[in-house]
């Protein structure tokens, strides 16, 4: 071998940590955290009642209570169900059937149901 090598061939220190003899250590930059925006439509369905069609053909209807990068958390009839986003084929927002309009009357509710006034033929 020619010359005097300062680093032996069998040095266990990784090459990126050895550096040059006169080089000073680099300062690390502070890491910036990104917001939880994954570029999708998660914010538009969060807190909404939706119908999910899954890959096996099953459908789930419930309130979307939380989203993450890979999961949806649904509240279906008081039961919490966590669904993997890769397993979801489609999502359809569902309009609540018992909304009130500006006049205070129920919109979308079936006529004659639930009031007890419609008894049919007597």
HUDAQUI-V138379 format. One record per helix or strand of 3 or more residues. SS is the DSSP state (H for helix, E for strand). FROM is the first residue (numbers start at 1). LEN is the number of residues. Records with the same first field share a line. If there is no record, write none. Layout:
SS=FROM-LEN, FROM-LEN
This chain:
H=15-4, 42-4, 85-3
E=49-6, 59-9, 71-6, 79-6, 88-6
